Each structure stands twice: as C-alpha cells, then as structure tokens.
C-alpha cells in the first residue's frame, strides 16, 4: 500500500524536477520555455476569448399615444377622417399620373411616335396588373375564410 501512495505523491516529482533542473545543461532554459508554451498559449487564448451571454429580454411597451378611454364613435370618426385623407392622396396621385401621361404623349407626338398604340399597350398592362392584384386579393380572402372556418370547426 505504501508504494501506491508514494507513486501519487507530488513531492517526489518536484524534487526530481529540481534535481534535473539544477544540473548544468546548456539547453535547460529553452527546454523549460518550450515546455511552458502550450499551457501559456491555452491560458492566453482562454483569457482573450469573448463569451457573450444571453441578451436581456426586452420589456413590452404598449402604444400609449391613443386615448384608451375613447368611444367607438370617436374611433369611427378618426377612421373616416383618415380614409378621406387617403382618398385625397390617391386622387392627387391619379391627377399627377394623368398629367405625366399627357406630357409624355405630347413628347411622343413631337418625336413622331404612335402615342395611341403606346397608350393602348399601357392600358392593357395596367388592366392586367389590376386583374392580377384583384385575383391575389380574392385568393387571400378565400384562404383567410378557409382558415377561419377550420379554426371555428375545431
């Protein structure tokens, strides 16, 4: 039992190291430095590595710009006012687009182009885009209704 304990005793290992290190050898310091390099490199790498923790969970803030005590009538009046503004903007954009088309027509006529043919093509493209948008909207509504019916059935 005594031999097992002496085998794991660090004192004898340290004394052996010190005995060998004190012996005059020309390469003892370079050997010691090369022996220390791996451990020093691992310590340096570990000390310089950056570990980011979990980010702080955000706090939920509610929109407080609208009065929480407003009535349904006030909400409807605000919606109507916003819709009027939206309609006015759409009308102004349509007027500007029409004015641009007229300017381009006069420029095309001056350049000798067939502006009526170009206008027919542009009208056909606009009609196709409008039909595609209407189709997408109808498909989205149908999908929403199907999903709503499915969730109501469960």
Rosetta silent file (secondary structure, phi, psi, omega in degrees, C-alpha in Angstrom):
SEQUENCE: XXXXXXXXXXXXXXXXXXXXXXXXXXXXXXXXXXXXXXXXXXXXXXXXXXXXXXXXXXXXXXXXXXXXXXXXXXXXXXXXXXXXXXXXXXXXXXXXXXXXXXXXXXXXXXXXXXXXXXXXXXXXXXXXXXXXXXXXXXXXXXXXXXXXXXXXXX
SCORE:     score description
SCORE:     0.000 S_00000001
   1 L     0.000  -31.464 -177.983    0.000    0.000    0.000 S_00000001
   2 H   -66.559  -35.007 -179.360    2.882    2.305    0.707 S_00000001
   3 H   -69.303  -32.824  178.957    4.188    2.107   -2.863 S_00000001
   4 H   -67.649  -42.900  179.993    0.829    3.212   -4.308 S_00000001
   5 H   -65.902  -39.867 -179.174    0.719    6.293   -2.095 S_00000001
   6 H   -69.278  -23.658 -179.171    4.300    7.250   -2.916 S_00000001
   7 H   -69.069  -32.454 -179.144    3.509    6.898   -6.598 S_00000001
   8 L  -101.319   15.087 -179.534    0.961    9.729   -6.463 S_00000001
   9 L   -84.993  119.396 -178.269    2.971   11.957   -4.150 S_00000001
  10 H   -72.781  -18.633 -177.533    3.866   15.245   -5.911 S_00000001
  11 H   -62.464  -41.390 -179.394    6.756   15.968   -3.551 S_00000001
  12 H   -68.977  -35.470  177.330    8.989   13.334   -5.145 S_00000001
  13 H   -65.711  -41.261  178.840    8.150   14.615   -8.641 S_00000001
  14 H   -66.532  -41.390  179.251    9.007   18.181   -7.671 S_00000001
  15 H   -65.743  -38.132  176.056   12.285   17.101   -6.069 S_00000001
  16 H   -63.174  -43.826  178.716   13.216   15.107   -9.211 S_00000001
  17 H   -60.027  -45.829 -176.741   12.438   18.152  -11.383 S_00000001
  18 H   -66.063  -36.560  177.857   14.528   20.426   -9.198 S_00000001
  19 H   -63.908  -45.863  179.914   17.447   17.972   -9.222 S_00000001
  20 H   -69.164  -36.216 -177.295   17.401   17.762  -13.026 S_00000001
  21 H   -70.945  -32.414 -179.874   16.906   21.494  -13.474 S_00000001
  22 H   -75.562  -20.441  178.787   19.871   22.357  -11.249 S_00000001
  23 L   -64.072  138.078 -178.651   22.225   20.153  -13.244 S_00000001
  24 L   -72.957  109.125  175.602   24.293   22.267  -15.606 S_00000001
  25 L  -132.170  142.559 -176.252   22.908   21.710  -19.102 S_00000001
  26 L   -72.046  -21.369 -174.936   23.164   24.217  -21.935 S_00000001
  27 L  -109.559   17.611 -174.598   19.518   23.731  -23.054 S_00000001
  28 H   -67.947  -39.742 -179.961   17.679   23.660  -19.735 S_00000001
  29 H   -71.396  -45.853  177.228   16.116   27.150  -20.032 S_00000001
  30 H   -61.520  -38.355  178.364   14.982   26.750  -23.684 S_00000001
  31 H   -63.448  -41.898  178.823   13.512   23.319  -22.867 S_00000001
  32 H   -62.809  -43.449 -179.769   11.660   24.819  -19.882 S_00000001
  33 H   -64.926  -42.917  178.206   10.299   27.672  -22.045 S_00000001
  34 H   -65.592  -33.290  177.958    9.166   25.293  -24.804 S_00000001
  35 H   -69.566  -32.087 -178.228    7.505   23.112  -22.155 S_00000001
  36 H   -80.639  -25.210 -174.636    5.622   26.096  -20.758 S_00000001
  37 H   -53.202  -48.833 -178.727    4.454   27.371  -24.194 S_00000001
  38 H   -59.668  -44.198  179.847    1.407   25.062  -24.677 S_00000001
  39 H   -66.526  -41.537  178.766   -0.007   25.823  -21.240 S_00000001
  40 H   -64.682  -38.908  177.930    0.704   29.545  -21.608 S_00000001
  41 H   -63.691  -42.079  178.439   -0.918   29.545  -25.053 S_00000001
  42 H   -65.863  -39.713  178.458   -4.066   27.883  -23.741 S_00000001
  43 H   -65.866  -43.488  179.485   -4.269   30.334  -20.843 S_00000001
  44 H   -62.770  -43.630  179.919   -3.733   33.304  -23.193 S_00000001
  45 H   -63.193  -43.151 -179.900   -6.381   32.022  -25.624 S_00000001
  46 H   -67.431  -34.599 -179.620   -8.883   31.440  -22.826 S_00000001
  47 H   -73.554  -29.434 -177.396   -8.271   34.856  -21.294 S_00000001
  48 H   -93.708   -6.944  179.842   -8.729   36.667  -24.619 S_00000001
  49 L   -76.263  146.509 -178.770  -11.810   34.797  -25.821 S_00000001
  50 L  -109.064  127.135  178.051  -15.090   36.649  -25.565 S_00000001
  51 L  -114.580  116.823  179.970  -18.175   34.855  -24.391 S_00000001
  52 L   -91.184  131.935  177.910  -21.421   36.683  -24.983 S_00000001
  53 L   -83.254  178.568  177.269  -24.255   35.945  -22.633 S_00000001
  54 L   -64.143  139.548  178.228  -27.913   35.825  -23.482 S_00000001
  55 L   -67.985  155.661  179.714  -29.258   39.252  -24.429 S_00000001
  56 L   -66.812  133.657 -179.796  -31.505   40.984  -21.990 S_00000001
  57 L   -66.255  135.189 -178.364  -35.143   40.166  -22.635 S_00000001
  58 L   -71.188  150.405  174.211  -36.974   43.194  -24.000 S_00000001
  59 L   -90.572  142.468 -177.653  -39.674   44.834  -21.992 S_00000001
  60 L   -87.750  124.949  177.228  -43.019   45.114  -23.709 S_00000001
  61 L  -117.338  134.862 -179.259  -44.267   48.634  -24.135 S_00000001
  62 L   -95.019  152.347  179.013  -47.724   49.374  -25.366 S_00000001
  63 L   -69.694  122.688 -175.914  -48.606   52.244  -27.682 S_00000001
  64 L  -114.926   14.080 -178.583  -49.882   54.976  -25.439 S_00000001
  65 L   -78.357  -21.945  178.584  -50.451   57.770  -27.981 S_00000001
  66 L   -95.273  141.814  179.763  -54.134   56.892  -28.363 S_00000001
  67 L   -69.140  120.911 -177.248  -56.559   57.642  -25.578 S_00000001
  68 L   -71.776  -12.947 -177.963  -57.640   54.296  -24.099 S_00000001
  69 L   -98.874    9.405 -177.859  -60.992   55.747  -22.997 S_00000001
  70 L   -71.322  150.927 -175.324  -62.155   56.886  -26.442 S_00000001
  71 L   -87.285  170.550  178.154  -65.526   55.675  -27.600 S_00000001
  72 H   -64.132  -35.264  178.845  -66.402   53.656  -30.678 S_00000001
  73 H   -63.853  -41.137  178.430  -67.906   56.778  -32.274 S_00000001
  74 H   -65.853  -39.578  178.716  -64.621   58.647  -31.847 S_00000001
  75 H   -63.913  -44.622  179.099  -62.701   55.717  -33.342 S_00000001
  76 H   -63.292  -39.551  179.031  -65.082   55.592  -36.347 S_00000001
  77 H   -64.409  -40.176  178.283  -64.750   59.378  -36.854 S_00000001
  78 H   -65.905  -40.397  178.185  -60.954   59.059  -36.823 S_00000001
  79 H   -63.461  -42.868  178.799  -61.096   56.200  -39.327 S_00000001
  80 H   -62.863  -41.751  179.589  -63.375   58.251  -41.636 S_00000001
  81 H   -63.441  -42.690  178.816  -61.011   61.255  -41.435 S_00000001
  82 H   -65.428  -37.347  178.326  -58.019   59.045  -42.260 S_00000001
  83 H   -66.243  -38.619  176.781  -59.919   57.470  -45.169 S_00000001
  84 H   -61.568  -42.861  178.233  -60.746   60.940  -46.555 S_00000001
  85 H   -63.248  -42.325  179.066  -57.059   61.864  -46.416 S_00000001
  86 H   -62.765  -42.952  179.144  -56.156   58.598  -48.139 S_00000001
  87 H   -64.444  -40.466  177.974  -58.740   59.219  -50.875 S_00000001
  88 H   -62.948  -41.323  178.413  -57.456   62.775  -51.419 S_00000001
  89 H   -64.280  -42.943  179.548  -53.897   61.476  -51.748 S_00000001
  90 H   -63.432  -40.422  178.650  -54.981   58.783  -54.218 S_00000001
  91 H   -64.554  -40.571  179.444  -56.888   61.373  -56.288 S_00000001
  92 H   -66.712  -41.142  177.095  -53.856   63.673  -56.346 S_00000001
  93 H   -62.866  -39.784  177.949  -51.575   60.804  -57.395 S_00000001
  94 H   -64.719  -40.233  178.499  -54.021   59.889  -60.185 S_00000001
  95 H   -63.565  -42.492  179.607  -54.101   63.524  -61.352 S_00000001
  96 H   -65.773  -41.569  179.328  -50.297   63.691  -61.400 S_00000001
  97 H   -63.352  -40.635  178.538  -50.078   60.366  -63.266 S_00000001
  98 H   -64.432  -41.745  178.964  -52.612   61.629  -65.864 S_00000001
  99 H   -63.551  -40.320  177.073  -50.650   64.854  -66.269 S_00000001
 100 H   -62.803  -43.178  179.352  -47.432   62.872  -66.770 S_00000001
 101 H   -60.582  -41.058  179.088  -49.104   60.715  -69.414 S_00000001
 102 H   -63.791  -40.534  178.488  -50.273   63.836  -71.263 S_00000001
 103 H   -64.476  -42.310  178.985  -46.740   65.272  -71.153 S_00000001
 104 H   -67.484  -33.884  176.425  -45.287   62.021  -72.472 S_00000001
 105 H   -63.570  -46.171 -179.055  -47.930   61.907  -75.208 S_00000001
 106 H   -65.032  -36.040  176.928  -47.030   65.405  -76.388 S_00000001
 107 H   -66.872  -41.297  178.367  -43.325   64.475  -76.281 S_00000001
 108 H   -64.668  -41.243  177.726  -44.037   61.277  -78.239 S_00000001
 109 H   -62.296  -41.500 -179.758  -46.045   63.162  -80.856 S_00000001
 110 H   -64.855  -30.057  179.932  -43.189   65.658  -81.211 S_00000001
 111 H   -87.150   -4.000  177.793  -40.782   62.734  -81.694 S_00000001
 112 L    85.363   26.332 -179.290  -43.050   61.148  -84.320 S_00000001
 113 L   -93.427  159.523  175.181  -44.213   58.144  -82.281 S_00000001
 114 L   -87.852   89.575 -173.090  -47.605   56.421  -82.447 S_00000001
 115 H   -71.270  -27.012  179.360  -48.794   57.511  -78.988 S_00000001
 116 H   -67.492  -40.613  177.119  -52.235   55.922  -79.336 S_00000001
 117 H   -64.521  -42.627  179.105  -50.690   52.470  -79.818 S_00000001
 118 H   -63.198  -40.564  179.974  -48.357   53.026  -76.853 S_00000001
 119 H   -65.947  -39.785  178.079  -51.323   54.159  -74.739 S_00000001
 120 H   -61.844  -44.014  178.692  -53.350   51.060  -75.679 S_00000001
 121 H   -62.879  -42.287 -179.618  -50.444   48.813  -74.634 S_00000001
 122 H   -65.709  -40.104  177.447  -50.012   50.727  -71.376 S_00000001
 123 H   -63.774  -40.635  178.170  -53.749   50.495  -70.637 S_00000001
 124 H   -63.553  -40.889  177.988  -53.659   46.753  -71.301 S_00000001
 125 H   -64.421  -44.027  179.339  -50.685   46.352  -68.937 S_00000001
 126 H   -63.025  -41.286  178.764  -52.412   48.387  -66.214 S_00000001
 127 H   -64.192  -39.964  178.727  -55.607   46.325  -66.624 S_00000001
 128 H   -65.408  -41.947  178.221  -53.599   43.075  -66.397 S_00000001
 129 H   -63.463  -42.073  179.673  -51.818   44.281  -63.248 S_00000001
 130 H   -64.354  -41.632  178.730  -55.136   45.321  -61.698 S_00000001
 131 H   -64.995  -40.793  178.643  -56.696   41.938  -62.527 S_00000001
 132 H   -64.482  -41.844  178.858  -53.712   40.091  -61.064 S_00000001
 133 H   -64.347  -40.676  178.387  -53.886   42.180  -57.886 S_00000001
 134 H   -64.025  -40.319  179.253  -57.633   41.529  -57.629 S_00000001
 135 H   -64.417  -44.170  178.307  -57.040   37.792  -58.107 S_00000001
 136 H   -61.987  -40.745  179.524  -54.368   37.748  -55.385 S_00000001
 137 H   -64.483  -43.213  179.139  -56.691   39.640  -53.027 S_00000001
 138 H   -63.987  -40.817  177.910  -59.550   37.209  -53.709 S_00000001
 139 H   -64.678  -39.921  179.048  -57.250   34.216  -53.110 S_00000001
 140 H   -65.836  -40.612  177.736  -56.010   35.727  -49.862 S_00000001
 141 H   -64.165  -41.891  179.809  -59.575   36.348  -48.697 S_00000001
 142 H   -64.052  -41.068  178.726  -60.566   32.782  -49.591 S_00000001
 143 H   -65.175  -40.014  179.358  -57.568   31.389  -47.702 S_00000001
 144 H   -65.841  -40.619  178.776  -58.389   33.551  -44.672 S_00000001
 145 H   -66.366  -39.283  178.713  -62.022   32.413  -44.720 S_00000001
 146 H   -64.565  -41.144  179.734  -60.960   28.768  -45.028 S_00000001
 147 H   -66.571  -40.069  179.213  -58.559   29.135  -42.131 S_00000001
 148 H   -65.922  -41.143  178.175  -61.210   30.863  -40.059 S_00000001
 149 H   -65.538  -38.543  179.299  -63.741   28.119  -40.860 S_00000001
 150 H   -65.297  -42.660 -179.397  -61.175   25.459  -39.987 S_00000001
 151 H   -71.767  -30.156  177.708  -60.365   27.065  -36.634 S_00000001
 152 H   -72.345  -31.289 -178.919  -64.099   27.521  -35.876 S_00000001
 153 H   -74.015  -19.292 -177.258  -64.732   23.845  -36.658 S_00000001
 154 L   -82.116    0.000    0.000  -62.169   22.632  -34.129 S_00000001
